[in-house]
Amino acid sequence: MDHSDRLSAVLTRFVSEPIAPVAQTADAAAMSRGEPGLPERFSWRQQEYRILDVMETWTSIGPCCSGSREKYHRKHWYRIRTEPKQIMTIYCDRQPRRGGCAKSRWWIYIVDVG
């Protein structure tokens, strides 16, 4: 079962909103491997969440923006369990978009509701 099959089997709510990692809570070991530092805590909609468990991880790969044939990790995805009790899929955008939320690297993609 791939990710899209698994996600469709669970009742989810599409969110696509930025989150604010709490300062000094990033995973330094991941950053030393060249991966994003998943925050231990983050704020979303004026509520602070603590990540209790990373249930699954995967990446999205895309072509080089300069026209080369190389492929790069574009997004790092995490299916997480939090306190307060939620199951969410969040991701880190390695190349945040220009405009609107240009500085937002961390996003909630979906929240399980069932």
Secondary structure as the mmCIF struct_conf table of DSSP 4:
data_model
#
loop_
_struct_conf.conf_type_id
_struct_conf.id
_struct_conf.beg_label_comp_id
_struct_conf.beg_label_asym_id
_struct_conf.beg_label_seq_id
_struct_conf.end_label_comp_id
_struct_conf.end_label_asym_id
_struct_conf.end_label_seq_id
HELX_RH_AL_P HELX_RH_AL_P1 HIS A 3 SER A 8
TURN_TY1_P TURN_TY1_P1 ALA A 9 ALA A 9
BEND BEND1 VAL A 10 VAL A 10
STRN STRN1 THR A 12 PRO A 18
STRN STRN2 ALA A 20 PRO A 21
HELX_LH_PP_P HELX_LH_PP_P1 VAL A 22 VAL A 22
TURN_TY1_P TURN_TY1_P2 ALA A 23 GLN A 24
STRN STRN3 ALA A 26 ALA A 26
HELX_RH_AL_P HELX_RH_AL_P2 ALA A 28 SER A 32
TURN_TY1_P TURN_TY1_P3 ARG A 33 GLY A 34
BEND BEND2 GLU A 35 GLU A 35
STRN STRN4 PRO A 39 PRO A 39
BEND BEND3 GLU A 40 GLU A 40
STRN STRN5 ARG A 41 TRP A 44
TURN_TY1_P TURN_TY1_P4 ARG A 45 GLN A 46
STRN STRN6 GLN A 47 PRO A 63
TURN_TY1_P TURN_TY1_P5 CYS A 65 SER A 66
BEND BEND4 GLY A 67 GLY A 67
BEND BEND5 ARG A 69 ARG A 69
STRN STRN7 LYS A 71 GLU A 83
TURN_TY1_P TURN_TY1_P6 PRO A 84 LYS A 85
STRN STRN8 GLN A 86 ASP A 93
BEND BEND6 ARG A 94 GLN A 95
HELX_LH_PP_P HELX_LH_PP_P2 PRO A 96 ARG A 97
BEND BEND7 ARG A 98 GLY A 99
TURN_TY1_P TURN_TY1_P7 GLY A 100 LYS A 103
STRN STRN9 TRP A 106 ASP A 112
#
